[in-house]
Amino acid sequence: MKKFKFVVLLLLIVTSISITSACGKGNNNAGDQKKENGGAAGNLEGNIKVDGSSTVYPIMEAVVEDYGSKQPGVKVSVGSSGTGGGFEAFGAGETQLSDASRPIKKEEQATLKKNGIDYTEFRLAFDGISVVVNKDNDWVDHLTVEELSKMWLENGTVKKWSDVRKGWPDKEIKFYSPGTDSGTYDYFDEDILKKKPLVEGATLSEDDNVLVQGVNGDKNAIGFFGFAYYLENKDDLKVVPIDAGKGPVTPSHETIKSGEYTPLSRPLFVYASNSAVKKQKEVNDFLQFTLQNAGRLAEDVGYVSLPKEEYQKELDKLKAIK
């Protein structure tokens, strides 16, 4: 009888230890999930609206896809109306986050201030605006910054390749440019055109895929857009090395990150409504997840990550809002 009681007692002890161990493992997993999510453990709900730069769009799209597996109750919609269009929606209070491929302008800041919207700027990655020509173009080996400017500036005449460099074809150049709401357009306008008029007759579009198709379909075409779109279509296009005075440099992860690819390397941003970060847990959690994973996901879609310590600085800015 004593032996039977001992066996029963032993079984109870073993069972208790097994249950405790299982619970402990469950708690550890929950802790890991909370850390990976950047704040919550998969139990948030809500809707987040993001709009803005088509250049930043591939990064944000990748973030949203990853975040959805962590927080399926949070629905994030991402638009790509261009940096300018994104700031318009942001200033009107229609979005909580705004993607941008250039810093916010003074007039956009004024609109936000007028509407009582405090905001914070966060850096996500680096980009190198890529100048591309048709893959069958066998005469352009590189362009100087001066030649690039000469091509794209309006001067009242029809632009031909032979106007750019002696010996090039006597054929009209077909231009494809991001639209005027694009941060890429603004950056090119400021750094290459020095705010002078873009060549007339250029095809402008906020959709980078339209530009890719245009250049791909015309041997005499030239265009420019974000580095990721070039990489995605590198089999169909030819990228043009740019010479800023120290020899031709081709855009790559290395030359963009080092700044060697100048003057067309630039940072990419997301702007956040401070009020939304404070009042909506899902916005804070999503933005924290974005900053924790932006480097990895930016590289995945063809852009260049910031140094790790820079992402920590951005996360510290987010914490300061709270």
Phi and psi in degrees as a GROMACS rama.xvg file:
@    title "Ramachandran Plot"
@    xaxis  label "Phi"
@    yaxis  label "Psi"
@TYPE xy
-60.9162  -38.6283  LYS-2
-63.7859  -39.1685  LYS-3
-65.1438  -44.9837  PHE-4
-61.5826  -37.7608  LYS-5
-63.3381  -41.1244  PHE-6
-64.937  -43.2135  VAL-7
-62.2028  -46.0686  VAL-8
-60.3444  -40.1198  LEU-9
-63.865  -40.4585  LEU-10
-64.8756  -39.7641  LEU-11
-63.6088  -41.5025  LEU-12
-63.5013  -45.1701  ILE-13
-62.1223  -42.9263  VAL-14
-62.7333  -43.1321  THR-15
-61.4329  -43.0058  SER-16
-63.0609  -40.362  ILE-17
-63.9905  -42.8217  SER-18
-65.1912  -44.595  ILE-19
-61.0779  -41.272  THR-20
-63.7091  -43.0837  SER-21
-64.0889  -42.0997  ALA-22
-63.3965  -39.9377  CYS-23
-61.0513  -42.748  GLY-24
-64.1118  -39.8094  LYS-25
-60.6486  -41.9839  GLY-26
-64.9499  -39.2869  ASN-27
-62.6432  -42.8272  ASN-28
-63.5818  -41.0297  ASN-29
-62.4984  -40.1343  ALA-30
-63.3124  -42.0803  GLY-31
-62.8546  -41.6359  ASP-32
-64.9727  -41.2098  GLN-33
-60.8961  -42.419  LYS-34
-65.822  -41.416  LYS-35
-68.4684  -37.1399  GLU-36
-70.6264  -20.8469  ASN-37
86.7216  23.2986  GLY-38
154.402  -47.1186  GLY-39
-116.432  168.677  ALA-40
-112.603  48.481  ALA-41
76.4111  23.2491  GLY-42
-124.697  18.6543  ASN-43
-88.5298  155.313  LEU-44
-137.207  158.006  GLU-45
144.97  179.066  GLY-46
-126.674  134.74  ASN-47
-125.193  133.504  ILE-48
-113.848  130.246  LYS-49
-127.997  138.495  VAL-50
-145.661  168.862  ASP-51
135.685  -138.777  GLY-52
-57.0264  130.624  SER-53
-71.4208  -22.7653  SER-54
-69.5917  -42.5246  THR-55
-75.9022  -20.8905  VAL-56
-49.6274  -46.0237  TYR-57
-60.5833  -35.1338  PRO-58
-66.8051  -49.2848  ILE-59
-65.692  -35.5193  MET-60
-61.613  -42.4653  GLU-61
-66.6124  -39.051  ALA-62
-61.5878  -46.6897  VAL-63
-61.5047  -40.7574  VAL-64
-62.5466  -44.7184  GLU-65
-67.5888  -41.59  ASP-66
-65.4743  -34.0336  TYR-67
-59.6744  -30.598  GLY-68
-76.8368  -19.5999  SER-69
-92.1486  -38.6814  LYS-70
-131.726  73.7881  GLN-71
-64.2293  -17.5555  PRO-72
-80.9019  -9.22222  GLY-73
-100.939  119.757  VAL-74
-99.814  117.25  LYS-75
-112.567  120.238  VAL-76
-105.299  135.879  SER-77
-124.188  123.392  VAL-78
-104.324  170.11  GLY-79
-140.413  55.448  SER-80
-79.8796  0.365733  SER-81
103.004  156.903  GLY-82
-57.233  -46.2072  THR-83
-63.0136  -44.3413  GLY-84
-63.71  -36.6343  GLY-85
-64.6491  -42.6206  GLY-86
-67.007  -31.6865  PHE-87
-62.4109  -47.4658  GLU-88
-64.9931  -39.0196  ALA-89
-64.2577  -43.9524  PHE-90
-67.6815  -25.3074  GLY-91
-87.0901  -0.612459  ALA-92
76.9656  18.0569  GLY-93
-86.4483  -17.3765  GLU-94
-131.831  155.612  THR-95
-93.2824  -25.014  GLN-96
-132.937  145.612  LEU-97
-133.863  119.174  SER-98
-79.2919  143.123  ASP-99
-147.741  141.338  ALA-100
-106.482  16.7279  SER-101
-155.86  162.023  ARG-102
-66.6523  155.513  PRO-103
-64.237  141.56  ILE-104
-85.0669  162.405  LYS-105
-60.772  -41.1012  LYS-106
-67.8941  -31.8649  GLU-107
-71.2882  -37.9496  GLU-108
-61.4336  -41.0383  GLN-109
-63.1914  -39.6976  ALA-110
-63.5266  -43.9565  THR-111
-62.251  -42.6068  LEU-112
-63.7581  -44.0428  LYS-113
-59.4225  -36.929  LYS-114
-91.5024  7.18857  ASN-115
69.8813  31.6066  GLY-116
-106.653  108.102  ILE-117
-83.3439  144.754  ASP-118
-142.517  165.448  TYR-119
-133.537  138.573  THR-120
-93.9794  133.268  GLU-121
-125.571  136.184  PHE-122
-88.4525  139.307  ARG-123
-110.21  -40.1185  LEU-124
-171.442  -178.707  ALA-125
-111.626  150.164  PHE-126
-132.889  157.044  ASP-127
-126.43  110.27  GLY-128
-57.4587  125.254  ILE-129
-105.202  124.594  SER-130
-90.6433  127.341  VAL-131
-129.575  151.821  VAL-132
-128.983  172.366  VAL-133
-60.8979  144.545  ASN-134
-64.2025  -20.4627  LYS-135
-90.6682  1.1984  ASP-136
-73.2349  111.563  ASN-137
-109.327  12.6797  ASP-138
-110.372  -27.8619  TRP-139
-84.5482  111.249  VAL-140
-100.093  -26.0556  ASP-141
-169.627  169.819  HIS-142
-135.152  139.66  LEU-143
-80.4013  162.963  THR-144
-60.3083  -37.7398  VAL-145
-64.8482  -42.4083  GLU-146
-65.7494  -39.2378  GLU-147
-62.3607  -44.905  LEU-148
-63.2733  -44.558  SER-149
-59.9766  -39.2764  LYS-150
-64.7462  -47.0264  MET-151
-88.6421  -11.9105  TRP-152
-80.8079  136.522  LEU-153
-72.5619  129.813  GLU-154
-135.096  13.2226  ASN-155
84.7286  3.79014  GLY-156
-124.327  161.872  THR-157
-74.3599  127.279  VAL-158
-84.8039  130.316  LYS-159
-121.214  156.074  LYS-160
-59.8782  -34.0992  TRP-161
-67.9193  -19.4337  SER-162
-73.0607  -25.5241  ASP-163
-81.4293  -45.5288  VAL-164
-149.79  134.85  ARG-165
-58.8529  134.956  LYS-166
97.4996  -13.2989  GLY-167
-80.8923  159.986  TRP-168
-58.3501  145.928  PRO-169
-83.8809  58.2118  ASP-170
-124.063  143.137  LYS-171
-66.5775  135.492  GLU-172
-83.121  136.109  ILE-173
-105.846  122.406  LYS-174
-102.436  138.079  PHE-175
-130.117  119.38  TYR-176
-131.199  149.397  SER-177
-57.4741  154.678  PRO-178
-70.6801  168.089  GLY-179
-69.7005  -14.0325  THR-180
-85.2966  -2.98002  ASP-181
-85.4744  137.875  SER-182
-66.251  -27.8642  GLY-183
-66.2025  -41.6112  THR-184
-60.7822  -46.9293  TYR-185
-60.2327  -42.5568  ASP-186
-64.6689  -45.6075  TYR-187
-63.4201  -41.5085  PHE-188
-60.5821  -40.2927  ASP-189
-78.8965  -43.5166  GLU-190
-88.6595  -28.6059  ASP-191
-105.539  -46.4019  ILE-192
-89.8191  -12.6856  LEU-193
55.4464  39.4411  LYS-194
66.006  23.7232  LYS-195
-96.3684  163.274  LYS-196
-61.8851  136.852  PRO-197
-70.6732  149.263  LEU-198
-53.5909  135.166  VAL-199
-72.3602  151.472  GLU-200
89.2645  -3.66324  GLY-201
-70.4475  145.098  ALA-202
-83.8859  120.016  THR-203
-110.769  137.909  LEU-204
-154.377  141.448  SER-205
-76.6532  -14.8348  GLU-206
-93.8652  110.164  ASP-207
-62.4839  -26.2786  ASP-208
-66.2886  -31.4212  ASN-209
-64.4841  -39.2684  VAL-210
-67.6059  -42.3051  LEU-211
-58.5767  -47.9332  VAL-212
-64.6637  -37.026  GLN-213
-64.3056  -47.5145  GLY-214
-67.8223  -38.9417  VAL-215
-64.6563  -25.2514  ASN-216
-96.4501  2.02475  GLY-217
-142.256  120.79  ASP-218
-61.9771  -25.8456  LYS-219
-100.019  16.6924  ASN-220
-91.6158  155.886  ALA-221
-143.693  147.231  ILE-222
-154.905  177.498  GLY-223
-150.72  147.675  PHE-224
-169.791  -176.058  PHE-225
-63.803  153.678  GLY-226
-57.7541  -38.631  PHE-227
-62.1422  -36.0953  ALA-228
-71.9063  -31.0106  TYR-229
-65.7603  -48.8533  TYR-230
-57.8639  -40.1672  LEU-231
-64.8996  -25.9356  GLU-232
-122.648  24.3924  ASN-233
-65.4955  -20.8513  LYS-234
-75.9976  -17.6486  ASP-235
-108.719  -6.86392  ASP-236
-132.797  164.649  LEU-237
-119.933  121.909  LYS-238
-83.7703  145.594  VAL-239
-105.913  119.584  VAL-240
-63.0698  143.77  PRO-241
-114.783  133.198  ILE-242
-106.773  109.994  ASP-243
-97.1735  13.2236  ALA-244
122.785  -9.89778  GLY-245
-120.939  22.4038  LYS-246
100.73  157.314  GLY-247
-63.4692  136.155  PRO-248
-127.805  127.929  VAL-249
-89.5634  137.041  THR-250
-65.584  131.902  PRO-251
-154.203  170.594  SER-252
-56.6764  -40.5928  HIS-253
-71.1233  -46.1847  GLU-254
-73.8174  -27.6766  THR-255
-72.5635  -45.9997  ILE-256
-65.5697  -36.7547  LYS-257
-79.1444  -15.3583  SER-258
85.4927  0.884486  GLY-259
-63.7517  -33.5622  GLU-260
-81.8898  86.2992  TYR-261
-120.944  147.856  THR-262
-96.9431  21.1913  PRO-263
-100.377  9.2364  LEU-264
-86.4831  144.625  SER-265
-159.366  157.168  ARG-266
-83.9693  158.016  PRO-267
-115.66  147.795  LEU-268
-130.837  162.249  PHE-269
-132.297  135.539  VAL-270
-106.589  137.159  TYR-271
-121.246  140.949  ALA-272
-73.2074  120.144  SER-273
-60.4734  -38.3979  ASN-274
-62.3066  -42.8083  SER-275
-65.372  -39.3179  ALA-276
-62.9073  -39.6927  VAL-277
-73.91  -41.0239  LYS-278
-92.9989  -24.7754  LYS-279
-114.585  108.659  GLN-280
-57.991  -35.8121  LYS-281
-67.4032  -33.0064  GLU-282
-68.1029  -45.9954  VAL-283
-60.2729  -44.5406  ASN-284
-65.7955  -42.8605  ASP-285
-64.6638  -42.0608  PHE-286
-67.8445  -37.4959  LEU-287
-63.4676  -43.6975  GLN-288
-61.0458  -41.733  PHE-289
-59.212  -48.4693  THR-290
-69.4892  -31.335  LEU-291
-71.972  -25.731  GLN-292
-118.137  -2.18403  ASN-293
-59.6757  -39.6916  ALA-294
-61.6148  -49.7419  GLY-295
-62.4571  -46.8738  ARG-296
-73.2754  -31.943  LEU-297
-61.7506  -43.5789  ALA-298
-63.9084  -38.6584  GLU-299
-61.0401  -36.387  ASP-300
-98.6119  5.14234  VAL-301
110.121  3.77948  GLY-302
-99.3803  -171.974  TYR-303
-120.396  127.872  VAL-304
-74.4302  155.392  SER-305
-75.4415  162.982  LEU-306
-59.9995  149.517  PRO-307
-55.6279  -39.8996  LYS-308
-65.3363  -25.6356  GLU-309
-71.0252  -36.5502  GLU-310
-65.8208  -34.9088  TYR-311
-64.8242  -37.1038  GLN-312
-63.4084  -39.6974  LYS-313
-66.6  -39.9572  GLU-314
-64.4304  -36.2588  LEU-315
-64.6405  -36.5299  ASP-316
-63.1501  -39.8807  LYS-317
-64.2341  -44.2718  LEU-318
-61.3184  -35.4676  LYS-319
-65.4055  -27.2016  ALA-320
-65.3985  -38.839  ILE-321
